[in-house]
Every structure is written in structure tokens, then in C-alpha cells.
């Protein structure tokens, strides 16, 4: 269990760091087009987090990390869809003008 947990935590931290660095370096002009892709990637993260939480094999730490990851990914997905919807509404022609 110790070796598997250590490697899982290492992969989690590495993925979090790389994801942060990739998103941080995107220019502001590309944020809107990339939002849909980011939502798709976050949805994949939700599935992975649910898998980890469900396959915790009774290990409290794995289940807890899976639940936290699921919550964070869902916040990201919902927020991303809200922002994308708001941005798309900005580009629609207004009626009556």
C-alpha cells in the first residue's frame, strides 16, 4: 500500500503542477476557445477521480483524495461551462439594435 500510495500522490502532484503551468502560460486571447477543451479534460478528470474514490479498497486516504478530486473537478467543469456560456452570449447579436 505504501509504495502505491506514494506513486499515486506523486502523479497527482505532478499533474496538478503541470496543469497549472500549462494554463498559466496561455495568452488571454486563447482562453475562450480553449475553455471547451478544458471542460472536456476536466470531465475526464471527474471520471478518473470517481474511479479512484470507488476503488479505494477501504483505504480512507484514497477515498478522501478521490472525493476531493471529484469535487474540485466538478467545480472546474461547472465554472467552465458558465464562463463559456457567458462568453458566447457576448458574441450574439442583440435583438432590437
TIRO-2110 file (N, C-alpha, C; in Angstrom, 1 decimal):
// TIRO-2110
0.8, -1.2, 0.0, N, 1, A
0.0, 0.0, 0.0, CA, 1, A
0.9, 1.3, 0.0, C, 1, A
1.9, 1.3, 0.7, N, 2, A
2.8, 2.5, 0.9, CA, 2, A
3.4, 2.9, -0.4, C, 2, A
3.9, 2.0, -1.2, N, 3, A
4.5, 2.3, -2.5, CA, 3, A
3.5, 2.8, -3.5, C, 3, A
2.3, 2.1, -3.5, N, 4, A
1.3, 2.5, -4.4, CA, 4, A
0.7, 3.9, -4.1, C, 4, A
0.5, 4.2, -2.8, N, 5, A
0.0, 5.5, -2.4, CA, 5, A
1.0, 6.6, -2.7, C, 5, A
2.3, 6.3, -2.5, N, 6, A
3.3, 7.3, -2.8, CA, 6, A
3.4, 7.6, -4.2, C, 6, A
3.3, 6.6, -5.1, N, 7, A
3.3, 6.9, -6.5, CA, 7, A
2.0, 7.6, -7.0, C, 7, A
0.9, 7.3, -6.4, N, 8, A
-0.4, 7.9, -6.8, CA, 8, A
-0.3, 9.4, -6.3, C, 8, A
0.2, 9.7, -5.2, N, 9, A
0.3, 11.1, -4.7, CA, 9, A
1.3, 11.8, -5.6, C, 9, A
2.4, 11.2, -6.0, N, 10, A
3.4, 11.8, -6.8, CA, 10, A
2.8, 12.2, -8.2, C, 10, A
2.0, 11.3, -8.8, N, 11, A
1.4, 11.5, -10.1, CA, 11, A
0.3, 12.7, -9.9, C, 11, A
-0.4, 12.7, -8.8, N, 12, A
-1.4, 13.7, -8.6, CA, 12, A
-0.7, 15.1, -8.5, C, 12, A
0.4, 15.2, -7.7, N, 13, A
1.1, 16.5, -7.6, CA, 13, A
1.7, 16.9, -8.9, C, 13, A
2.3, 16.0, -9.6, N, 14, A
2.9, 16.3, -10.9, CA, 14, A
1.8, 16.8, -11.9, C, 14, A
0.7, 16.1, -11.9, N, 15, A
-0.4, 16.5, -12.8, CA, 15, A
-0.9, 17.9, -12.5, C, 15, A
-1.1, 18.2, -11.2, N, 16, A
-1.6, 19.5, -10.7, CA, 16, A
-0.6, 20.6, -11.1, C, 16, A
0.7, 20.3, -10.9, N, 17, A
1.7, 21.3, -11.2, CA, 17, A
1.8, 21.6, -12.7, C, 17, A
1.8, 20.5, -13.5, N, 18, A
1.9, 20.7, -15.0, CA, 18, A
0.6, 21.4, -15.5, C, 18, A
-0.5, 21.0, -15.0, N, 19, A
-1.8, 21.6, -15.4, CA, 19, A
-1.8, 23.1, -15.1, C, 19, A
-1.3, 23.5, -13.9, N, 20, A
-1.3, 24.9, -13.6, CA, 20, A
-0.3, 25.6, -14.5, C, 20, A
0.8, 25.1, -14.8, N, 21, A
1.8, 25.8, -15.6, CA, 21, A
1.3, 25.9, -17.1, C, 21, A
0.6, 24.9, -17.6, N, 22, A
0.1, 25.0, -19.0, CA, 22, A
-0.9, 26.0, -19.1, C, 22, A
-1.9, 26.1, -18.2, N, 23, A
-3.0, 27.1, -18.2, CA, 23, A
-2.4, 28.5, -18.0, C, 23, A
-1.4, 28.6, -17.1, N, 24, A
-0.9, 29.9, -16.8, CA, 24, A
-0.2, 30.6, -18.0, C, 24, A
0.3, 29.8, -18.8, N, 25, A
1.1, 30.3, -20.0, CA, 25, A
0.3, 30.5, -21.2, C, 25, A
-1.0, 30.3, -21.2, N, 26, A
-1.9, 30.6, -22.3, CA, 26, A
-2.2, 32.0, -22.4, C, 26, A
-2.1, 32.6, -23.6, N, 27, A
-2.4, 34.0, -23.7, CA, 27, A
-3.9, 34.3, -23.6, C, 27, A
-4.3, 35.5, -23.1, N, 28, A
-5.7, 35.8, -22.9, CA, 28, A
-6.6, 35.6, -24.1, C, 28, A
-6.1, 35.8, -25.3, N, 29, A
-6.9, 35.7, -26.5, CA, 29, A
-7.3, 34.3, -26.7, C, 29, A
-6.6, 33.3, -26.2, N, 30, A
-6.9, 31.9, -26.4, CA, 30, A
-7.8, 31.3, -25.3, C, 30, A
-8.0, 32.0, -24.3, N, 31, A
-8.8, 31.4, -23.1, CA, 31, A
-10.2, 31.0, -23.5, C, 31, A
-10.9, 31.8, -24.3, N, 32, A
-12.2, 31.4, -24.7, CA, 32, A
-12.3, 30.2, -25.6, C, 32, A
-11.5, 30.1, -26.6, N, 33, A
-11.6, 28.9, -27.5, CA, 33, A
-11.1, 27.7, -26.7, C, 33, A
-10.2, 27.8, -25.8, N, 34, A
-9.7, 26.6, -25.1, CA, 34, A
-10.6, 26.2, -24.0, C, 34, A
-11.6, 27.0, -23.6, N, 35, A
-12.4, 26.7, -22.5, CA, 35, A
-13.2, 25.4, -22.7, C, 35, A
-13.7, 25.1, -23.9, N, 36, A
-14.4, 23.9, -24.2, CA, 36, A
-13.5, 22.7, -24.1, C, 36, A
-12.3, 22.8, -24.6, N, 37, A
-11.3, 21.7, -24.4, CA, 37, A
-11.0, 21.5, -23.0, C, 37, A
-10.9, 22.5, -22.2, N, 38, A
-10.6, 22.4, -20.8, CA, 38, A
-11.7, 21.7, -20.1, C, 38, A
-13.0, 22.0, -20.4, N, 39, A
-14.1, 21.4, -19.8, CA, 39, A
-14.1, 19.9, -20.1, C, 39, A
-13.7, 19.5, -21.4, N, 40, A
-13.6, 18.1, -21.7, CA, 40, A
-12.6, 17.4, -20.9, C, 40, A
-11.4, 18.0, -20.7, N, 41, A
-10.4, 17.4, -19.9, CA, 41, A
-10.8, 17.3, -18.5, C, 41, A
-11.5, 18.3, -18.0, N, 42, A
-12.0, 18.3, -16.6, CA, 42, A
-13.0, 17.1, -16.4, C, 42, A
-13.8, 16.9, -17.4, N, 43, A
-14.8, 15.8, -17.3, CA, 43, A
-14.0, 14.4, -17.3, C, 43, A
-12.9, 14.3, -18.0, N, 44, A
-12.1, 13.1, -17.9, CA, 44, A
-11.5, 13.0, -16.5, C, 44, A
-11.2, 14.1, -15.9, N, 45, A
-10.6, 14.1, -14.5, CA, 45, A
-11.7, 13.7, -13.5, C, 45, A
-13.0, 14.1, -13.8, N, 46, A
-14.0, 13.6, -12.9, CA, 46, A
-14.2, 12.1, -12.9, C, 46, A
-14.1, 11.5, -14.1, N, 47, A
-14.2, 10.1, -14.3, CA, 47, A
-13.0, 9.4, -13.5, C, 47, A
-11.8, 9.9, -13.7, N, 48, A
-10.7, 9.4, -13.0, CA, 48, A
-10.8, 9.5, -11.5, C, 48, A
-11.3, 10.6, -11.0, N, 49, A
-11.4, 10.8, -9.6, CA, 49, A
-12.5, 9.9, -9.0, C, 49, A
-13.6, 9.7, -9.8, N, 50, A
-14.6, 8.8, -9.3, CA, 50, A
-14.1, 7.4, -9.2, C, 50, A
-13.2, 7.0, -10.2, N, 51, A
-12.6, 5.7, -10.2, CA, 51, A
-11.7, 5.5, -9.0, C, 51, A
-10.9, 6.5, -8.7, N, 52, A
-10.0, 6.4, -7.5, CA, 52, A
-10.9, 6.3, -6.2, C, 52, A
-11.9, 7.2, -6.1, N, 53, A
-12.7, 7.1, -4.9, CA, 53, A
-13.5, 5.8, -4.8, C, 53, A
-13.9, 5.2, -5.9, N, 54, A
-14.7, 4.0, -5.9, CA, 54, A
-13.8, 2.8, -5.6, C, 54, A
-12.5, 2.9, -6.1, N, 55, A
-11.6, 1.7, -6.0, CA, 55, A
-10.6, 2.0, -4.8, C, 55, A
-11.1, 2.7, -3.8, N, 56, A
-10.2, 3.0, -2.7, CA, 56, A
-9.8, 1.7, -1.8, C, 56, A
-10.5, 0.6, -2.1, N, 57, A
-10.2, -0.6, -1.3, CA, 57, A
-10.2, -0.4, 0.2, C, 57, A
-11.1, 0.5, 0.6, N, 58, A
-11.2, 0.7, 2.1, CA, 58, A
-10.1, 1.6, 2.7, C, 58, A
-9.2, 2.1, 1.9, N, 59, A
-8.2, 3.0, 2.4, CA, 59, A
-8.8, 4.4, 2.5, C, 59, A
-8.9, 4.9, 3.7, N, 60, A
-9.6, 6.1, 3.9, CA, 60, A
-8.9, 7.3, 3.1, C, 60, A
-7.6, 7.3, 3.1, N, 61, A
-6.9, 8.4, 2.4, CA, 61, A
-7.2, 8.4, 0.9, C, 61, A
-7.2, 7.2, 0.3, N, 62, A
-7.5, 7.2, -1.2, CA, 62, A
-8.9, 7.6, -1.5, C, 62, A
-9.9, 7.2, -0.6, N, 63, A
-11.2, 7.6, -0.8, CA, 63, A
-11.4, 9.1, -0.6, C, 63, A
-10.8, 9.6, 0.4, N, 64, A
-10.8, 11.1, 0.7, CA, 64, A
-10.2, 11.9, -0.4, C, 64, A
-9.1, 11.5, -0.9, N, 65, A
-8.4, 12.2, -2.0, CA, 65, A
-9.3, 12.1, -3.3, C, 65, A
-9.9, 10.9, -3.5, N, 66, A
-10.8, 10.8, -4.7, CA, 66, A
-12.0, 11.7, -4.6, C, 66, A
-12.6, 11.8, -3.4, N, 67, A
-13.8, 12.7, -3.2, CA, 67, A
-13.4, 14.1, -3.4, C, 67, A
-12.2, 14.5, -2.8, N, 68, A
-11.7, 15.9, -3.0, CA, 68, A
-11.5, 16.2, -4.5, C, 68, A
-10.8, 15.3, -5.2, N, 69, A
-10.5, 15.5, -6.6, CA, 69, A
-11.8, 15.6, -7.4, C, 69, A
-12.8, 14.7, -7.1, N, 70, A
-14.1, 14.8, -7.8, CA, 70, A
-14.8, 16.2, -7.6, C, 70, A
-14.8, 16.6, -6.3, N, 71, A
-15.4, 18.0, -6.0, CA, 71, A
-14.7, 19.1, -6.8, C, 71, A
-13.3, 19.1, -6.8, N, 72, A
-12.6, 20.1, -7.5, CA, 72, A
-12.8, 20.1, -9.0, C, 72, A
-12.8, 18.9, -9.5, N, 73, A
-13.0, 18.8, -11.0, CA, 73, A
-14.4, 19.2, -11.4, C, 73, A
-15.4, 18.9, -10.5, N, 74, A
-16.8, 19.3, -10.8, CA, 74, A
-17.0, 20.8, -10.7, C, 74, A
-16.3, 21.4, -9.8, N, 75, A
-16.3, 22.9, -9.7, CA, 75, A
-15.7, 23.5, -11.0, C, 75, A
-14.6, 22.9, -11.4, N, 76, A
-14.0, 23.3, -12.6, CA, 76, A
-14.9, 23.2, -13.9, C, 76, A
-15.6, 22.0, -14.0, N, 77, A
-16.5, 21.8, -15.1, CA, 77, A
-17.6, 22.8, -15.1, C, 77, A
-18.3, 22.9, -14.0, N, 78, A
-19.5, 23.8, -13.9, CA, 78, A
-19.0, 25.2, -14.1, C, 78, A
-18.0, 25.7, -13.5, N, 79, A
-17.5, 27.0, -13.7, CA, 79, A
-17.1, 27.3, -15.2, C, 79, A
-16.4, 26.3, -15.8, N, 80, A
-16.0, 26.4, -17.2, CA, 80, A
-17.2, 26.6, -18.1, C, 80, A
-18.3, 25.8, -17.9, N, 81, A
-19.5, 25.9, -18.7, CA, 81, A
-20.1, 27.2, -18.5, C, 81, A
-20.2, 27.7, -17.3, N, 82, A
-20.8, 29.0, -17.0, CA, 82, A
-20.0, 30.1, -17.7, C, 82, A
-18.7, 30.1, -17.7, N, 83, A
-17.9, 31.1, -18.3, CA, 83, A
-18.0, 31.0, -19.8, C, 83, A
-18.0, 29.8, -20.4, N, 84, A
-18.1, 29.6, -21.8, CA, 84, A
-19.5, 30.2, -22.3, C, 84, A
-20.5, 29.9, -21.5, N, 85, A
-21.9, 30.4, -21.9, CA, 85, A
-21.9, 31.9, -21.9, C, 85, A
-21.3, 32.5, -20.9, N, 86, A
-21.3, 33.9, -20.8, CA, 86, A
-20.5, 34.6, -21.9, C, 86, A
-19.3, 34.0, -22.3, N, 87, A
-18.5, 34.5, -23.4, CA, 87, A
-19.3, 34.4, -24.7, C, 87, A
-20.0, 33.2, -24.9, N, 88, A
-20.7, 33.1, -26.2, CA, 88, A
-21.8, 34.1, -26.3, C, 88, A
-22.5, 34.4, -25.2, N, 89, A
-23.6, 35.4, -25.2, CA, 89, A
-23.0, 36.7, -25.6, C, 89, A
-21.8, 37.0, -25.3, N, 90, A
-21.2, 38.3, -25.6, CA, 90, A
-21.1, 38.5, -27.1, C, 90, A
-21.0, 37.4, -27.9, N, 91, A
-20.8, 37.5, -29.3, CA, 91, A
-22.1, 37.4, -30.1, C, 91, A
-23.2, 37.1, -29.4, N, 92, A
-24.5, 37.1, -30.1, CA, 92, A
-25.0, 38.5, -30.4, C, 92, A
-25.7, 38.6, -31.5, N, 93, A
-26.3, 39.9, -31.9, CA, 93, A
-27.5, 40.2, -31.0, C, 93, A
-27.6, 41.4, -30.5, N, 94, A
-28.7, 41.8, -29.7, CA, 94, A
-29.9, 42.1, -30.5, C, 94, A
-31.1, 41.7, -30.1, N, 95, A
-32.3, 42.0, -30.8, CA, 95, A
-32.7, 43.4, -30.6, C, 95, A
-33.2, 44.1, -31.6, N, 96, A
-33.7, 45.5, -31.4, CA, 96, A
-32.7, 46.5, -31.6, C, 96, A
-31.4, 46.2, -31.9, N, 97, A
-30.4, 47.2, -32.1, CA, 97, A
-29.9, 47.2, -33.5, C, 97, A
END
